[in-house]
Amino acid sequence: MVSLNRRVLMGGAAMAALSAPMLMVRAAQADAPKAADRAAPPETHRFKVGGFEVTVIKDGARPSGAPNETFGLGEPPRVVSELLEQNFLPTDQFVNSFAPVLVNTGSEVVLFDTGLGAAGREGGGGRLLEGLKAAGYAPEDVSIVVLTHMHGDHIGGLMEDGKPAFANARYIAGQREYDFWVDPARVGTPAEGGQKGVLANVKPLAEKTTFIAPGADVVSGITAMEAFGHSPGHMIYNLESDGKRLVLTADTANHFVLSLQRPDWEVKFDMDKPAAAAARAKVFDMIAADKLAFLGYHMPFPATGYVEKRDGGYRFVPKAYQFDI
């Protein structure tokens, strides 16, 4: 029995000695996905719309808390959960991703929105510049930057180390949007934080910016369209080349289920919630009726697809090989 106990003790000591480094390995492995995600280039996706080359860049993605705290405000939480379950999605969290878009027209390289920028990097975002490099572009190649609106996840990448991130670019932004954010009346209101971002990132570029209204052309084949509500001057953009169309819907709908299947539901980050719901209905009725492709900034990467009308809302159909043949 003494001999047996010694063997057991010796074996236990050996196992303890082996288990300590194994625990360290497991801890390292737990952190490995984050490190691996950061080491790999950001996801990019390229396709053609007529003569335009479109490149979608994943600026980042992050878990964003309880879905019913952002979508379906005022709805019973169980109703939001039931809709998620019906679509095979978790009910306790959702993932928010960010998808700036580069459009090479052949004569201009047009970037739509700039992602989170340096402020998002600690959380794994702000990867637009890396994504441009992975797609074969340098920041200096961008000739036009278009801002769909001026929320922080769209303007955060305008400046880098206190300087314009796109040194050779001129800028396009909505006059209505800009006027709202730079107005001193924002001070002391819930919009004050957003105003600080605009004053830091957008206002220094105002001399190089053309401020437009809906209906204006960015370049031939790219036209601004009204979709006010998510922000006061939120605009979307119609791309058309060689008979092919793509609508960049920005933040008109921010979730492929909760915003599209229930377009009337209130969304936390829509500044004018009734106007935003009306814009969703108008924009996606058009997209469904004309069977158009759209690209939404927060849709599942590569953020591109179609919708069909169903049960008072819309069913999202992800892009497949439609642009490849």
C-alpha positions as a Markdown table, in Angstrom:
| # | Residue | x | y | z |
|---|---|---|---|---|
| 1 | Met | 0.0 | 0.0 | 0.0 |
| 2 | Val | 2.9 | 2.3 | 0.8 |
| 3 | Ser | 4.4 | 1.5 | -2.6 |
| 4 | Leu | 1.1 | 2.1 | -4.3 |
| 5 | Asn | 0.6 | 5.4 | -2.6 |
| 6 | Arg | 4.1 | 6.5 | -3.6 |
| 7 | Arg | 3.3 | 5.7 | -7.2 |
| 8 | Val | 0.0 | 7.5 | -7.0 |
| 9 | Leu | 1.7 | 10.5 | -5.5 |
| 10 | Met | 4.5 | 10.5 | -8.0 |
| 11 | Gly | 2.0 | 10.1 | -10.8 |
| 12 | Gly | -0.1 | 13.0 | -9.4 |
| 13 | Ala | 3.0 | 15.2 | -9.2 |
| 14 | Ala | 3.9 | 14.4 | -12.7 |
| 15 | Met | 0.4 | 15.1 | -13.9 |
| 16 | Ala | 0.5 | 18.4 | -12.0 |
| 17 | Ala | 3.8 | 19.3 | -13.6 |
| 18 | Leu | 2.4 | 18.5 | -17.1 |
| 19 | Ser | -1.0 | 20.2 | -16.5 |
| 20 | Ala | 0.5 | 23.6 | -15.7 |
| 21 | Pro | 2.1 | 24.2 | -19.1 |
| 22 | Met | -1.1 | 22.7 | -20.7 |
| 23 | Leu | -3.2 | 25.2 | -18.9 |
| 24 | Met | -0.9 | 27.9 | -20.2 |
| 25 | Val | -1.2 | 26.5 | -23.7 |
| 26 | Arg | -4.9 | 26.5 | -23.5 |
| 27 | Ala | -5.0 | 30.1 | -22.2 |
| 28 | Ala | -2.8 | 31.1 | -25.2 |
| 29 | Gln | -5.1 | 29.2 | -27.5 |
| 30 | Ala | -8.1 | 31.1 | -26.1 |
| 31 | Asp | -6.4 | 34.3 | -27.1 |
| 32 | Ala | -5.2 | 32.9 | -30.4 |
| 33 | Pro | -8.3 | 33.7 | -32.5 |
| 34 | Lys | -8.0 | 37.4 | -31.6 |
| 35 | Ala | -4.4 | 37.5 | -32.5 |
| 36 | Ala | -5.0 | 35.5 | -35.6 |
| 37 | Asp | -7.8 | 37.8 | -36.7 |
| 38 | Arg | -5.6 | 40.8 | -36.3 |
| 39 | Ala | -2.6 | 39.1 | -38.0 |
| 40 | Ala | -4.6 | 38.2 | -41.1 |
| 41 | Pro | -5.5 | 40.9 | -43.6 |
| 42 | Pro | -9.1 | 42.2 | -43.3 |
| 43 | Glu | -11.7 | 40.6 | -45.5 |
| 44 | Thr | -12.2 | 42.2 | -48.9 |
| 45 | His | -14.6 | 41.3 | -51.7 |
| 46 | Arg | -14.5 | 42.6 | -55.3 |
| 47 | Phe | -17.1 | 42.5 | -58.0 |
| 48 | Lys | -18.1 | 44.4 | -61.1 |
| 49 | Val | -21.2 | 46.6 | -61.7 |
| 50 | Gly | -21.0 | 47.2 | -65.4 |
| 51 | Gly | -17.8 | 49.1 | -65.9 |
| 52 | Phe | -17.4 | 49.9 | -62.2 |
| 53 | Glu | -15.2 | 47.8 | -60.0 |
| 54 | Val | -16.6 | 47.6 | -56.5 |
| 55 | Thr | -14.4 | 46.5 | -53.5 |
| 56 | Val | -16.0 | 46.0 | -50.1 |
| 57 | Ile | -13.7 | 46.2 | -47.1 |
| 58 | Lys | -14.5 | 44.8 | -43.7 |
| 59 | Asp | -13.4 | 47.6 | -41.3 |
| 60 | Gly | -14.2 | 45.4 | -38.4 |
| 61 | Ala | -17.0 | 43.6 | -36.5 |
| 62 | Arg | -18.0 | 43.4 | -32.8 |
| 63 | Pro | -20.6 | 41.8 | -30.6 |
| 64 | Ser | -23.1 | 44.5 | -29.7 |
| 65 | Gly | -25.2 | 43.4 | -26.7 |
| 66 | Ala | -28.8 | 42.5 | -26.4 |
| 67 | Pro | -30.6 | 42.9 | -29.8 |
| 68 | Asn | -33.8 | 44.2 | -28.2 |
| 69 | Glu | -31.9 | 47.1 | -26.7 |
| 70 | Thr | -31.1 | 48.4 | -30.2 |
| 71 | Phe | -33.9 | 47.0 | -32.4 |
| 72 | Gly | -37.6 | 46.9 | -31.8 |
| 73 | Leu | -37.6 | 49.5 | -29.0 |
| 74 | Gly | -41.0 | 49.4 | -27.3 |
| 75 | Glu | -41.7 | 45.8 | -28.5 |
| 76 | Pro | -41.8 | 43.0 | -25.9 |
| 77 | Pro | -38.3 | 41.4 | -25.7 |
| 78 | Arg | -39.8 | 38.0 | -26.3 |
| 79 | Val | -41.2 | 39.2 | -29.7 |
| 80 | Val | -37.7 | 40.3 | -30.7 |
| 81 | Ser | -36.2 | 37.0 | -29.5 |
| 82 | Glu | -38.8 | 34.9 | -31.3 |
| 83 | Leu | -38.0 | 36.6 | -34.6 |
| 84 | Leu | -34.3 | 36.0 | -34.1 |
| 85 | Glu | -34.9 | 32.3 | -33.2 |
| 86 | Gln | -37.0 | 31.9 | -36.3 |
| 87 | Asn | -34.0 | 33.1 | -38.3 |
| 88 | Phe | -31.5 | 30.8 | -36.5 |
| 89 | Leu | -29.8 | 33.7 | -34.7 |
| 90 | Pro | -28.8 | 34.1 | -31.0 |
| 91 | Thr | -31.1 | 36.1 | -28.8 |
| 92 | Asp | -28.6 | 37.5 | -26.3 |
| 93 | Gln | -26.2 | 39.3 | -28.7 |
| 94 | Phe | -25.8 | 40.4 | -32.3 |
| 95 | Val | -22.8 | 41.2 | -34.3 |
| 96 | Asn | -22.4 | 44.6 | -35.9 |
| 97 | Ser | -19.9 | 44.9 | -38.8 |
| 98 | Phe | -18.7 | 47.8 | -40.9 |
| 99 | Ala | -18.2 | 47.9 | -44.6 |
| 100 | Pro | -16.7 | 50.9 | -46.4 |
| 101 | Val | -16.9 | 50.6 | -50.2 |
| 102 | Leu | -14.4 | 51.5 | -52.9 |
| 103 | Val | -15.7 | 52.2 | -56.4 |
| 104 | Asn | -13.2 | 52.4 | -59.2 |
| 105 | Thr | -15.0 | 54.0 | -62.1 |
| 106 | Gly | -11.9 | 53.8 | -64.4 |
| 107 | Ser | -11.3 | 57.6 | -64.0 |
| 108 | Glu | -12.0 | 58.1 | -60.3 |
| 109 | Val | -11.4 | 56.0 | -57.2 |
| 110 | Val | -14.4 | 56.8 | -54.9 |
| 111 | Leu | -14.4 | 55.7 | -51.3 |
| 112 | Phe | -17.8 | 55.6 | -49.5 |
| 113 | Asp | -17.4 | 56.1 | -45.7 |
| 114 | Thr | -14.2 | 55.6 | -43.8 |
| 115 | Gly | -14.9 | 53.2 | -40.9 |
| 116 | Leu | -14.0 | 53.5 | -37.3 |
| 117 | Gly | -10.5 | 54.8 | -37.7 |
| 118 | Ala | -7.9 | 54.8 | -34.9 |
| 119 | Ala | -10.6 | 54.9 | -32.2 |
| 120 | Gly | -11.8 | 51.5 | -33.2 |
| 121 | Arg | -8.5 | 49.7 | -33.3 |
| 122 | Glu | -8.4 | 48.6 | -29.7 |
| 123 | Gly | -11.6 | 46.7 | -30.3 |
| 124 | Gly | -10.4 | 45.1 | -33.5 |
| 125 | Gly | -11.9 | 47.7 | -35.9 |
| 126 | Gly | -10.4 | 50.6 | -37.9 |
| 127 | Arg | -8.9 | 48.3 | -40.5 |
| 128 | Leu | -9.8 | 50.2 | -43.7 |
| 129 | Leu | -6.3 | 51.2 | -44.5 |
| 130 | Glu | -5.1 | 47.6 | -44.1 |
| 131 | Gly | -8.0 | 46.5 | -46.3 |
| 132 | Leu | -7.1 | 49.0 | -49.0 |
| 133 | Lys | -3.6 | 47.6 | -49.0 |
| 134 | Ala | -4.8 | 44.0 | -49.2 |
| 135 | Ala | -7.0 | 45.0 | -52.2 |
| 136 | Gly | -4.1 | 46.6 | -54.0 |
| 137 | Tyr | -4.8 | 50.2 | -53.2 |
| 138 | Ala | -2.9 | 52.9 | -51.3 |
| 139 | Pro | -4.6 | 55.7 | -49.5 |
| 140 | Glu | -3.1 | 58.1 | -52.0 |
| 141 | Asp | -5.1 | 56.3 | -54.8 |
| 142 | Val | -8.4 | 57.5 | -53.4 |
| 143 | Ser | -9.5 | 60.6 | -55.4 |
| 144 | Ile | -13.0 | 61.2 | -53.8 |
| 145 | Val | -14.3 | 60.4 | -50.4 |
| 146 | Val | -18.1 | 60.4 | -50.0 |
| 147 | Leu | -19.7 | 60.5 | -46.6 |
| 148 | Thr | -23.2 | 59.0 | -46.5 |
| 149 | His | -23.7 | 60.7 | -43.1 |
| 150 | Met | -21.6 | 61.8 | -40.2 |
| 151 | His | -21.9 | 59.2 | -37.4 |
| 152 | Gly | -18.6 | 58.2 | -35.9 |
| 153 | Asp | -18.3 | 54.7 | -37.5 |
| 154 | His | -18.5 | 56.4 | -40.9 |
| 155 | Ile | -16.1 | 59.4 | -40.4 |
| 156 | Gly | -13.6 | 57.9 | -37.9 |
| 157 | Gly | -11.1 | 57.0 | -40.6 |
| 158 | Leu | -10.9 | 60.5 | -42.2 |
| 159 | Met | -7.9 | 61.5 | -40.2 |
| 160 | Glu | -4.8 | 59.6 | -39.3 |
| 161 | Asp | -2.3 | 60.9 | -36.7 |
| 162 | Gly | -3.9 | 64.4 | -37.1 |
| 163 | Lys | -3.6 | 64.5 | -40.8 |
| 164 | Pro | -6.0 | 63.6 | -43.7 |
| 165 | Ala | -5.8 | 59.8 | -44.2 |
| 166 | Phe | -6.4 | 60.3 | -48.0 |
| 167 | Ala | -4.0 | 62.9 | -49.0 |
| 168 | Asn | -5.0 | 63.3 | -52.6 |
| 169 | Ala | -8.8 | 63.2 | -52.1 |
| 170 | Arg | -11.5 | 65.7 | -52.4 |
| 171 | Tyr | -14.7 | 65.1 | -50.4 |
| 172 | Ile | -18.5 | 64.9 | -51.0 |
| 173 | Ala | -21.0 | 65.3 | -48.1 |
| 174 | Gly | -24.6 | 66.3 | -47.6 |
| 175 | Gln | -25.1 | 70.0 | -46.9 |
| 176 | Arg | -28.1 | 69.2 | -44.6 |
| 177 | Glu | -26.0 | 66.7 | -42.6 |
| 178 | Tyr | -23.0 | 69.0 | -42.2 |
| 179 | Asp | -25.1 | 72.0 | -41.2 |
| 180 | Phe | -26.8 | 70.0 | -38.4 |
| 181 | Trp | -23.6 | 68.7 | -36.9 |
| 182 | Val | -21.6 | 71.9 | -36.9 |
| 183 | Asp | -24.5 | 74.0 | -35.5 |
| 184 | Pro | -23.6 | 75.3 | -32.0 |
| 185 | Ala | -27.1 | 74.3 | -30.9 |
| 186 | Arg | -25.9 | 70.7 | -30.6 |
| 187 | Val | -23.9 | 71.6 | -27.5 |
| 188 | Gly | -25.5 | 70.3 | -24.4 |
| 189 | Thr | -27.8 | 67.9 | -26.3 |
| 190 | Pro | -27.4 | 64.1 | -26.9 |
| 191 | Ala | -25.9 | 65.0 | -30.2 |
| 192 | Glu | -22.9 | 66.8 | -28.6 |
| 193 | Gly | -20.7 | 63.7 | -28.7 |
| 194 | Gly | -21.3 | 63.2 | -32.4 |
| 195 | Gln | -20.7 | 66.9 | -33.0 |
| 196 | Lys | -17.2 | 66.6 | -31.4 |
| 197 | Gly | -16.3 | 63.9 | -33.9 |
| 198 | Val | -17.5 | 66.0 | -36.8 |
| 199 | Leu | -15.6 | 69.0 | -35.6 |
| 200 | Ala | -12.4 | 66.9 | -35.3 |
| 201 | Asn | -12.7 | 64.9 | -38.5 |
| 202 | Val | -14.9 | 66.6 | -41.0 |
| 203 | Lys | -14.7 | 70.3 | -40.4 |
| 204 | Pro | -10.9 | 70.5 | -41.0 |
| 205 | Leu | -11.6 | 69.1 | -44.5 |
| 206 | Ala | -14.5 | 71.6 | -45.3 |
| 207 | Glu | -12.4 | 73.6 | -47.8 |
| 208 | Lys | -11.9 | 70.5 | -49.9 |
| 209 | Thr | -15.5 | 69.4 | -49.5 |
| 210 | Thr | -18.4 | 69.8 | -52.0 |
| 211 | Phe | -21.7 | 69.9 | -50.1 |
| 212 | Ile | -24.6 | 68.4 | -52.0 |
| 213 | Ala | -28.3 | 67.7 | -51.9 |
| 214 | Pro | -30.2 | 64.6 | -53.1 |
| 215 | Gly | -30.2 | 64.3 | -56.8 |
| 216 | Ala | -26.6 | 65.5 | -57.2 |
| 217 | Asp | -24.1 | 63.5 | -59.1 |
| 218 | Val | -20.8 | 62.5 | -57.5 |
| 219 | Val | -19.4 | 61.5 | -60.9 |
| 220 | Ser | -21.2 | 60.2 | -63.9 |
| 221 | Gly | -23.2 | 57.1 | -62.9 |
| 222 | Ile | -23.2 | 57.8 | -59.1 |
| 223 | Thr | -26.1 | 59.8 | -57.8 |
| 224 | Ala | -27.2 | 60.9 | -54.3 |
| 225 | Met | -30.7 | 60.0 | -53.0 |
| 226 | Glu | -32.6 | 61.1 | -50.0 |
| 227 | Ala | -33.0 | 58.7 | -47.0 |
| 228 | Phe | -33.3 | 61.1 | -44.1 |
| 229 | Gly | -34.1 | 59.8 | -40.6 |
| 230 | His | -31.2 | 57.7 | -39.4 |
| 231 | Ser | -29.5 | 61.0 | -39.3 |
| 232 | Pro | -30.8 | 64.4 | -40.4 |
| 233 | Gly | -29.1 | 64.4 | -43.8 |
| 234 | His | -28.5 | 60.6 | -44.3 |
| 235 | Met | -28.2 | 59.9 | -48.0 |
| 236 | Ile | -27.8 | 56.8 | -50.1 |
| 237 | Tyr | -26.2 | 56.4 | -53.5 |
| 238 | Asn | -27.3 | 54.9 | -56.8 |
| 239 | Leu | -24.5 | 53.3 | -58.9 |
| 240 | Glu | -25.3 | 52.7 | -62.6 |
| 241 | Ser | -22.9 | 51.5 | -65.3 |
| 242 | Asp | -23.6 | 49.7 | -68.6 |
| 243 | Gly | -27.1 | 48.9 | -67.6 |
| 244 | Lys | -26.2 | 47.4 | -64.2 |
| 245 | Arg | -27.3 | 49.0 | -60.9 |
| 246 | Leu | -26.3 | 48.8 | -57.2 |
| 247 | Val | -27.7 | 50.9 | -54.4 |
| 248 | Leu | -25.5 | 51.8 | -51.5 |
| 249 | Thr | -28.0 | 52.0 | -48.7 |
| 250 | Ala | -25.6 | 53.0 | -45.9 |
| 251 | Asp | -27.5 | 52.8 | -42.6 |
| 252 | Thr | -31.1 | 52.8 | -44.0 |
| 253 | Ala | -31.3 | 49.2 | -42.6 |
| 254 | Asn | -28.8 | 48.1 | -39.9 |
| 255 | His | -29.7 | 44.4 | -39.5 |
| 256 | Phe | -30.5 | 41.9 | -42.2 |
| 257 | Val | -33.4 | 40.4 | -40.1 |
| 258 | Leu | -34.5 | 42.9 | -37.5 |
| 259 | Ser | -34.4 | 46.0 | -39.7 |
| 260 | Leu | -35.6 | 44.3 | -42.9 |
| 261 | Gln | -38.3 | 41.8 | -41.7 |
| 262 | Arg | -39.6 | 44.5 | -39.4 |
| 263 | Pro | -38.9 | 47.8 | -41.1 |
| 264 | Asp | -41.4 | 49.6 | -38.9 |
| 265 | Trp | -39.6 | 48.7 | -35.7 |
| 266 | Glu | -37.8 | 51.6 | -33.9 |
| 267 | Val | -34.0 | 51.5 | -33.9 |
| 268 | Lys | -32.0 | 53.0 | -31.1 |
| 269 | Phe | -29.5 | 54.8 | -33.3 |
| 270 | Asp | -32.1 | 56.3 | -35.7 |
| 271 | Met | -32.2 | 59.9 | -34.7 |
| 272 | Asp | -35.7 | 60.6 | -36.2 |
| 273 | Lys | -37.3 | 57.2 | -35.8 |
| 274 | Pro | -40.6 | 57.7 | -37.7 |
| 275 | Ala | -38.7 | 59.3 | -40.6 |
| 276 | Ala | -36.1 | 56.5 | -40.6 |
| 277 | Ala | -38.9 | 53.8 | -40.8 |
| 278 | Ala | -40.5 | 55.7 | -43.6 |
| 279 | Ala | -37.2 | 55.9 | -45.5 |
| 280 | Arg | -36.7 | 52.1 | -45.0 |
| 281 | Ala | -40.0 | 51.4 | -46.5 |
| 282 | Lys | -39.5 | 53.7 | -49.4 |
| 283 | Val | -36.0 | 52.6 | -50.3 |
| 284 | Phe | -36.6 | 48.9 | -49.9 |
| 285 | Asp | -39.9 | 48.9 | -51.7 |
| 286 | Met | -38.0 | 50.4 | -54.6 |
| 287 | Ile | -35.2 | 47.8 | -54.4 |
| 288 | Ala | -37.6 | 44.9 | -54.2 |
| 289 | Ala | -39.9 | 46.2 | -57.0 |
| 290 | Asp | -37.0 | 46.8 | -59.4 |
| 291 | Lys | -35.1 | 43.7 | -58.2 |
| 292 | Leu | -32.0 | 45.7 | -57.5 |
| 293 | Ala | -28.9 | 44.7 | -55.7 |
| 294 | Phe | -28.0 | 46.8 | -52.6 |
| 295 | Leu | -25.0 | 47.1 | -50.4 |
| 296 | Gly | -25.8 | 48.0 | -46.7 |
| 297 | Tyr | -23.0 | 49.2 | -44.4 |
| 298 | His | -24.0 | 46.8 | -41.6 |
| 299 | Met | -25.2 | 43.9 | -43.6 |
| 300 | Pro | -23.4 | 40.5 | -43.2 |
| 301 | Phe | -20.1 | 40.7 | -45.1 |
| 302 | Pro | -19.7 | 41.2 | -48.1 |
| 303 | Ala | -22.8 | 43.3 | -47.2 |
| 304 | Thr | -24.4 | 42.8 | -50.6 |
| 305 | Gly | -27.7 | 41.2 | -51.6 |
| 306 | Tyr | -31.3 | 41.6 | -52.6 |
| 307 | Val | -34.7 | 41.8 | -50.9 |
| 308 | Glu | -38.1 | 40.4 | -51.7 |
| 309 | Lys | -41.3 | 41.7 | -50.0 |
| 310 | Arg | -42.8 | 39.3 | -47.5 |
| 311 | Asp | -45.3 | 39.6 | -44.6 |
| 312 | Gly | -45.1 | 43.4 | -44.4 |
| 313 | Gly | -41.3 | 43.4 | -44.5 |
| 314 | Tyr | -38.5 | 42.1 | -46.7 |
| 315 | Arg | -36.5 | 38.9 | -46.9 |
| 316 | Phe | -32.8 | 39.4 | -47.4 |
| 317 | Val | -31.1 | 37.3 | -50.1 |
| 318 | Pro | -27.3 | 37.4 | -50.0 |
| 319 | Lys | -25.3 | 38.0 | -53.2 |
| 320 | Ala | -24.0 | 34.9 | -54.8 |
| 321 | Tyr | -22.6 | 34.7 | -58.4 |
| 322 | Gln | -24.9 | 37.3 | -60.0 |
| 323 | Phe | -22.1 | 39.7 | -60.8 |
| 324 | Asp | -19.7 | 36.9 | -62.0 |
| 325 | Ile | -21.5 | 35.9 | -65.2 |
